[in-house]
Amino acid sequence: MSTAKKEYKRITVKTLVDMKSNGEKISMLTAYDYTMAKIVDGAGTDVILVGDSASNVMAGHETTLPITLDQMIYHASSVVRAVNRSLVVVDLPFGSYQSDPKEALRSAIRIMKESGGHAVKLEGGKEIKDSIKRILNAGIPVMGHLGLTPQSIYKFGTYTVRAKEEAEAEKLIEDAKMLERIGCFGVVLEKIPSALAKKVAESISIPVIGIGAGPDVDGQVLVLHDMIGMTHEFNPRFLRRYLNLFDDMTDAIAQYVDDVKTQDFPNDSEKY
């Protein structure tokens, strides 16, 4: 059953919890720069994720691992300057929080102070519990991330669906409950069976945002460049393309090149 969209002047972590309580679904998209973030925010998106997927989308790396904390701060700063309404969540990049809770806190503080972001997101469950608690104790909102965790790609060896086996599914449920218990305001579930995602969403009171986790969660997130079709080689089942900008932009640029070569551009009305 659909719920009427409520108008919110500014989205906060409390807003998201209230939205779950009220049965209103949460919309979340990535953005990595000022221009795109301004459009995403202006269109009414609830949460903007400055994802470490910038490593793939913006820098062309094969994985999310190479992006640095400084680079994440740069992207997040650009996004924050564009935003009036959305909650801005920033990924802590690989290597900035896993091994040492003090390092995790330093990384999170840098993101909050230097970018102006509103919250941070970390991948993992009980193995990073101490890092999450240290960040939360400093008053920094934390979103968890379970299921397929791309920073662990070399551990998994594949981007296939996670938690299909009972033991991994049970661990995921326990990790989600632990994240709620220690104070996280939400959890992203990536590429897990829909029935499991539904079970998780029903077992915790904080919002569960899915990507490849089916419809029975509290919201959805997609990578913006995938959703608007700027990328064209990535075609997972969960991705719905709302535009095909790869072809549209290619055609437009090819037309510009042709117009320059044939001296059609600029014409008489386009000169001073």
C-alpha atoms as one frame of an Amber mdcrd trajectory, in Angstrom:
protein
   0.000   0.000   0.000   1.425   3.365  -1.008   1.738   6.157   1.510   1.296
   9.829   0.659   4.590  11.647   0.378   5.114  14.040   3.268   6.979  17.285
   2.742  10.161  17.621   4.799  12.149  20.826   4.866  15.348  19.040   5.890
  15.970  15.317   6.235  17.707  14.202   9.425  18.488  10.788  10.890  15.368
  11.192  13.049  13.307  11.889   9.939  14.349   8.528   8.493  13.350   6.636
  11.640  10.004   8.473  11.613   9.531   7.576   7.941   9.974   3.899   8.758
   7.500   4.179  11.627   4.987   5.878   9.308   5.439   3.355   6.505   6.924
   5.922   4.104   9.627   4.525   1.837  13.039   6.224   1.779  14.724   7.231
  -1.477  18.525   7.233  -1.639  20.924   7.894  -4.527  24.642   8.431  -4.855
  26.241  11.698  -5.923  29.881  12.715  -6.086  29.928  16.314  -7.365  28.154
  19.650  -6.963  26.224  19.702 -10.237  24.749  16.224  -9.936  24.045  16.624
  -6.211  22.084  19.820  -6.843  19.818  17.951  -9.263  19.430  14.916  -6.992
  18.614  17.108  -3.981  16.244  19.330  -5.947  14.298  16.308  -7.203  13.366
  15.390  -3.634  15.735  12.513  -2.862  15.770  11.807   0.866  19.370  10.635
   1.261  22.441  11.297  -0.862  25.207   8.759  -0.430  28.686   9.981  -1.261
  29.745   6.435  -1.955  33.183   4.959  -2.291  31.719   3.807  -5.608  33.270
   7.093  -6.756  36.366   4.920  -7.096  34.631   3.102  -9.960  32.332   5.752
 -11.391  34.528   8.847 -11.187  38.059   7.431 -11.264  37.671   4.268 -13.329
  39.081   1.802 -10.806  37.970  -1.822 -10.932  37.063  -1.863  -7.206  36.216
   0.599  -4.439  39.481  -0.131  -2.622  41.830   2.518  -4.101  39.863   5.642
  -3.145  41.446   7.581  -0.269  40.021   9.470   2.681  41.204  12.764   1.156
  39.405  11.945  -2.079  36.207  11.035  -0.230  36.361  14.352   1.626  36.787
  16.185  -1.689  33.726  14.507  -3.215  31.646  14.940  -0.060  32.530  18.634
   0.193  31.339  19.163  -3.372  28.051  17.418  -2.640  27.365  19.203   0.658
  27.705  22.609  -1.014  24.837  21.693  -3.347  22.366  20.283  -0.843  19.448
  22.040   0.848  17.197  19.132   1.854  18.807  15.702   1.588  20.711  13.932
   4.348  24.304  13.456   3.153  25.911  10.155   4.189  29.598   9.638   3.406
  31.343   6.282   3.048  34.440   5.707   5.118  36.874   4.253   2.558  38.751
   0.983   2.824  41.612   1.127   5.320  40.300   4.103   7.259  38.435   2.224
  10.014  38.875  -1.571   9.968  41.988  -2.096  12.038  41.885   0.521  14.783
  38.876   2.192  16.468  40.976   5.317  17.129  41.844   5.544  13.441  38.168
   5.029  12.608  37.224   7.952  14.839  39.922  10.165  13.340  38.671   9.322
   9.848  35.041  10.029  10.729  35.937  13.330  12.418  37.865  14.436   9.349
  34.872  13.703   7.114  32.461  15.575   9.373  34.736  18.592   9.923  36.260
  18.949   6.468  33.301  18.015   4.252  30.292  19.056   6.322  28.663  15.661
   5.765  25.841  14.632   8.074  26.711  10.980   8.755  29.158   8.224   7.829
  28.662   4.677   6.549  30.827   1.664   7.379  30.814  -1.838   5.898  30.676
  -4.822   8.243  29.148  -6.248  11.387  30.539  -7.413  14.708  34.129  -7.377
  13.410  34.027  -3.555  13.296  31.774  -3.086  16.327  34.430  -1.267  18.361
  35.114   1.196  15.541  31.418   1.967  15.171  30.976   2.445  18.917  33.953
   4.818  19.072  32.467   6.937  16.279  28.985   6.917  17.803  30.377   7.916
  21.204  31.741  11.057  19.557  28.214  12.013  18.477  28.661  11.125  14.798
  25.675   9.334  13.179  26.555   5.974  11.636  24.821   3.922   8.957  25.770
   0.256   8.694  26.233  -1.839   5.551  25.741  -5.618   5.429  25.412  -8.341
   2.824  27.638  -7.789  -0.175  30.301  -5.416   1.132  32.372  -4.300  -1.890
  35.405  -3.345   0.224  35.717  -7.075   0.973  35.601  -8.148  -2.678  38.937
  -9.950  -2.537  37.722 -11.901   0.485  34.486 -12.901  -1.265  36.102 -13.324
  -4.691  32.861 -12.420  -6.443  30.010  -9.886  -6.475  27.402 -12.649  -6.271
  24.397 -12.661  -3.920  25.368 -13.008  -0.250  23.722 -14.794   2.703  22.036
 -17.544   0.697  23.294 -20.125   3.185  21.652 -20.382   6.612  24.786 -19.670
   8.665  25.603 -16.462   6.800  21.941 -15.398   6.888  21.791 -15.859  10.661
  25.002 -13.880  11.105  23.583 -11.067   8.973  20.436 -10.891  11.112  22.497
 -10.841  14.308  24.787  -8.159  12.877  21.785  -6.010  11.932  20.384  -6.308
  15.448  23.791  -5.474  16.884  24.060  -2.351  14.690  20.688  -1.184  15.974
  21.587  -2.016  19.573  24.808   0.011  19.610  23.136   3.043  18.042  23.311
   3.045  14.224  20.453   4.983  12.622  20.094   2.744   9.576  21.492  -0.180
   7.607  22.135  -0.758   3.909  21.581  -4.348   2.756  23.275  -5.136  -0.542
  22.519  -8.046  -2.836  20.887 -10.521  -0.464  17.753 -12.687  -0.876  14.548
 -10.669  -0.735  12.996 -12.888   1.950  16.003 -12.379   4.211  15.957  -8.616
   3.692  12.275  -8.545   4.653  13.038 -10.536   7.806  15.790  -8.077   8.765
  13.591  -5.027   8.137  10.864  -6.503  10.327  13.260  -7.438  13.123  14.789
  -3.986  13.734  13.272  -0.547  14.271  15.879   1.434  12.306  15.491   1.935
   8.533  16.793  -0.754   6.198  17.824   0.509   2.752  18.162  -2.093   0.036
  20.185  -2.408  -3.138  19.388  -5.707  -4.765  17.481  -6.709  -1.626  13.916
  -6.734  -2.913  10.905  -4.504  -2.175  10.149  -5.367   1.448  12.663  -3.026
   3.055  12.281   0.588   4.137  13.934   2.244   1.157  16.082   1.796  -1.916
  19.460   3.054  -3.094  21.044   3.017  -6.540  24.214   4.450  -8.025  23.055
   7.579  -9.865  25.211   7.028 -12.948  23.769   3.522 -13.346  20.188   4.677
 -12.802  20.344   7.437 -15.440  22.226   5.271 -17.908  25.529   7.121 -18.059
  27.143   3.745 -17.480  26.090   0.995 -19.865  28.204  -2.110 -19.197  26.903
  -2.783 -15.664  23.577  -4.635 -15.845  22.655  -6.411 -12.594  19.088  -7.654
 -12.141  18.289  -5.036  -9.485  19.161  -2.046 -11.680  16.349  -0.115 -13.349
  17.586   2.459 -15.871  15.341   5.519 -15.873  17.280   7.201 -18.695  19.767
   6.177 -21.356  22.184   9.087 -21.140  25.108   7.101 -22.541  23.509   6.989
 -25.987  21.943  10.467 -25.708  25.222  12.087 -24.691  27.219  10.174 -27.289
  24.825  11.354 -30.014  24.879  14.949 -28.770  28.678  15.097 -28.583  29.034
  13.480 -32.007  26.635  16.098 -33.405  28.686  18.891 -31.788  31.897  17.518
 -33.304  30.248  17.364 -36.719  28.870  20.905 -36.379  32.331  22.231 -35.528
  33.967  20.375 -38.421  31.373  21.600 -40.932  31.438  25.149 -39.499  27.739
  24.977 -38.655  28.638  25.957 -35.076  28.729  28.766 -34.183  26.185  30.287
 -36.553  25.281  33.962 -37.008  22.946  34.006 -33.981  25.655  32.492 -31.762
  28.319  35.138 -32.278  28.835  38.626 -30.865
